[in-house]
Amino acid sequence: MNRLTLRSTRRTVVAALIVSPLLAITAPAAHADTLDNIAKAGVLKVAVPEDYPPFGSVGPDMKPQGYDIDTAALLAKSMNVKLELVPVNSANRIPYLQTNKVDLVISSLGKTPDREKVIDFSNAYAPYYQGVFGPADIKVSGPADLTGKTVGATRGALEELGLTQMAPNATIKRFEDNNATIAAFLSGQVQLIAAGNIVAAAILAKNPPRRPEPKFVIKNSPCFVGMNRNEPRLQQKVNAAIAQAKQDGTLNTMSKKWFGAALPADL
């Protein structure tokens, strides 16, 4: 081999040694989506409420119970995996999803344009509306009537966000969780409460001295399962399970159990 050929061969070998590691680094890795990760782990991690009956609360046996808990169990069963419940509140449920502490959020979650920018949603799985409620002797029929009145609301909840926009003259006292909001209303710390219809019904069922009767609707907002963006296989799997549960009557049975009413036909 002459010197020219030897020199050329050395250059080829050196170039190969330089390029090969770069190819290894820049080669795209196989993408494992969330549904794959759930199947591999054998566990579905779901963010659920623990202070928002009848969607989610701690029962007499100290175990989670409620419509959202049953929905989470339904989805875990459809995926043939174990269920891990992760208690959350209104403010941290989406951050828990975005930081992958959970795979799904099933926490009476409503759909808004702002939320749709950061997460995706399933089809609706539960009926829900937000409104203002209060004693019969407080005359309120719309946002304009809230001037000079105090309304309790849970910080970050859909009713708090909606009421802030529609009633800028109202005095809204914000609390960190639903139990604190309900306690403030029942104790007279606030005159009215902004909450979901289901929450008001649960309070009424206990027949308290201060009864949260409906005043006006803030927004109709069915509940959806939240998931991270760009997870089409997971979204399809969740939607299929919800559709099956609607068709076979499972969701209707759950609605009667927890809400005391049949599932709306137009859900």
C-alpha positions in Angstrom: 0.0 0.0 0.0 1.5 3.4 -1.0 1.6 6.4 1.3 -1.3 8.2 -0.5 -3.6 5.2 -0.1 -2.6 4.7 3.6 -3.2 8.4 4.3 -6.7 8.2 2.7 -7.6 5.1 4.6 -6.7 6.8 7.9 -8.8 9.8 7.1 -11.8 7.5 6.3 -11.4 5.7 9.7 -11.1 8.9 11.7 -14.2 10.4 9.9 -16.1 7.2 10.7 -15.1 7.4 14.4 -16.3 11.1 14.5 -19.6 10.6 12.7 -20.7 7.3 14.3 -21.2 8.7 17.8 -23.1 11.7 16.4 -25.4 9.4 14.5 -26.0 7.5 17.7 -26.8 10.7 19.6 -29.1 12.2 17.0 -31.0 9.1 16.0 -34.6 9.4 17.2 -35.5 7.2 20.1 -38.6 5.1 19.8 -41.6 7.0 21.4 -43.4 5.2 24.2 -46.7 7.1 24.8 -48.6 7.2 28.1 -50.8 4.2 27.2 -47.7 2.1 26.7 -46.2 3.4 29.9 -49.4 2.5 31.8 -49.5 -1.0 30.4 -45.8 -1.5 31.1 -46.2 -0.4 34.7 -49.4 -2.2 35.2 -50.8 0.8 37.1 -53.1 3.7 36.1 -52.4 6.8 38.3 -55.4 9.0 38.5 -55.8 12.4 40.2 -59.1 12.5 42.1 -60.8 14.8 44.6 -61.1 13.9 48.3 -63.1 16.9 49.5 -65.8 17.2 46.8 -68.7 14.8 47.5 -70.3 13.1 45.7 -67.5 13.2 43.2 -64.8 12.2 45.7 -64.5 12.1 49.4 -63.2 10.0 52.3 -65.8 7.5 53.5 -66.5 6.2 57.0 -64.0 3.4 56.4 -61.4 6.1 55.5 -61.3 4.9 51.9 -62.0 7.2 48.9 -65.5 7.0 47.5 -67.6 8.9 44.9 -68.5 9.1 41.3 -65.0 10.1 40.2 -63.5 7.2 42.2 -65.8 4.8 40.5 -65.0 6.3 37.1 -61.3 5.9 37.7 -61.9 2.2 38.7 -63.9 1.7 35.5 -61.1 3.0 33.3 -58.4 1.0 35.1 -60.5 -2.1 34.6 -60.9 -1.3 30.9 -57.1 -1.1 30.6 -56.6 -4.3 32.7 -54.3 -2.5 35.2 -54.3 -1.7 38.9 -55.6 1.7 40.0 -53.5 4.2 42.0 -55.6 7.1 43.4 -53.8 10.4 43.9 -55.7 13.0 46.0 -55.7 16.6 44.5 -57.5 19.9 44.8 -58.8 22.3 42.2 -55.5 24.3 42.1 -53.0 21.4 41.7 -54.8 18.8 39.6 -53.6 20.1 36.2 -50.0 20.7 37.4 -49.9 17.1 38.7 -50.8 15.9 35.2 -48.3 18.2 33.5 -45.5 17.0 35.7 -46.4 13.3 35.1 -47.4 12.6 38.8 -50.6 11.2 37.3 -51.7 9.7 34.0 -55.2 11.2 34.1 -57.3 13.7 36.0 -60.8 12.6 37.0 -61.7 15.4 39.3 -65.0 17.0 38.2 -62.9 18.8 35.6 -64.6 21.3 33.3 -63.4 22.2 29.8 -62.3 25.8 29.2 -60.4 27.4 26.3 -57.5 28.1 28.5 -57.3 24.6 29.8 -57.6 23.2 26.2 -54.3 25.1 25.4 -52.4 22.9 27.9 -54.2 19.6 28.2 -56.6 17.4 26.2 -60.0 16.0 27.3 -62.1 12.9 26.9 -65.8 13.0 26.0 -68.1 14.0 28.9 -68.6 11.4 31.6 -70.7 13.3 34.2 -73.3 16.1 34.3 -72.4 19.3 36.1 -73.2 23.0 36.3 -71.8 25.8 38.3 -74.0 28.4 40.0 -74.6 30.7 42.9 -76.6 29.4 45.8 -77.9 30.9 49.0 -80.7 31.2 51.6 -84.2 32.0 50.3 -84.2 35.4 52.1 -81.3 36.7 50.0 -82.8 38.0 46.8 -80.4 37.3 43.9 -81.4 36.4 40.4 -78.3 37.3 38.4 -74.7 38.7 38.6 -75.8 42.3 38.9 -77.6 41.5 42.2 -74.3 40.5 43.8 -73.1 44.0 44.3 -72.5 44.5 48.0 -72.8 40.8 48.8 -70.2 38.3 49.8 -69.8 35.0 47.9 -67.5 32.1 48.9 -65.7 30.2 46.2 -62.8 27.7 46.0 -59.7 29.2 44.5 -59.0 27.9 41.0 -62.4 26.2 40.6 -64.4 26.8 37.4 -67.1 28.6 39.3 -64.6 31.0 40.9 -63.0 31.8 37.5 -66.4 32.3 35.9 -67.9 34.4 38.7 -64.8 36.7 38.7 -65.4 37.5 35.1 -69.2 38.0 35.2 -69.6 39.8 38.5 -66.7 42.2 38.9 -68.6 44.1 41.6 -69.2 41.1 43.8 -67.1 40.6 46.9 -65.6 37.1 46.4 -63.9 35.4 49.3 -61.6 32.7 48.0 -60.8 29.6 50.0 -58.1 26.9 49.3 -60.4 23.9 49.3 -64.0 23.0 49.0 -64.5 22.0 52.7 -63.3 25.5 53.7 -65.7 27.1 51.2 -68.7 25.1 52.4 -67.8 25.8 56.1 -67.6 29.5 55.4 -71.1 29.4 53.9 -72.7 27.3 56.7 -71.1 29.5 59.4 -72.4 32.7 57.8 -68.9 34.0 57.0 -70.2 34.5 53.5 -73.8 35.2 52.4 -73.7 33.0 49.2 -71.7 30.2 47.8 -70.5 29.6 44.2 -70.4 25.9 43.7 -71.5 23.0 41.5 -75.1 21.9 41.7 -74.0 18.5 43.0 -72.2 20.2 46.0 -75.3 22.3 46.8 -77.5 19.2 46.7 -75.1 17.3 49.0 -75.3 20.2 51.5 -79.1 20.4 51.3 -79.3 16.6 51.9 -77.9 17.3 55.4 -80.7 19.8 56.1 -78.5 22.6 57.5 -79.9 25.8 59.0 -78.5 27.8 56.1 -79.8 26.2 52.9 -77.9 26.7 49.6 -80.9 27.2 47.2 -80.2 28.0 43.5 -80.0 31.6 42.5 -78.5 31.6 39.0 -76.4 29.4 36.7 -72.8 30.5 36.1 -72.1 27.9 33.4 -73.2 24.5 32.3 -70.1 22.4 32.3 -70.1 18.6 32.1 -67.1 16.8 33.5 -64.3 15.4 31.4 -61.3 13.3 31.9 -58.1 15.3 31.5 -54.9 14.0 29.9 -51.7 15.4 28.6 -51.6 16.8 25.0 -50.8 14.6 22.0 -51.8 11.2 23.5 -54.3 10.1 20.8 -54.2 6.4 21.8 -54.9 7.1 25.4 -57.7 9.5 24.5 -59.3 6.9 22.2 -59.0 4.2 25.0 -60.7 6.5 27.5 -63.4 7.6 25.2 -64.2 3.9 24.2 -64.5 3.0 27.9 -66.9 5.9 28.6 -69.0 5.1 25.5 -69.3 1.5 26.6 -70.2 2.5 30.1 -73.0 4.8 28.7 -74.3 2.0 26.4 -74.4 -0.8 29.0 -75.9 1.4 31.8 -72.9 1.5 34.1 -72.7 5.3 34.1 -76.5 5.6 34.6 -76.2 3.3 37.7 -73.4 5.4 39.0 -75.3 8.6 38.5 -78.3 7.3 40.4 -76.0 6.1 43.2 -74.1 9.3 43.7 -76.3 12.1 42.2 -79.7 10.7 43.0 -80.7 11.1 39.4 -80.4 9.3 36.0 -77.7 10.3 33.6 -79.0 13.0 31.3 -79.8 11.7 27.8 -77.9 14.5 26.1 -74.6 14.0 28.0 
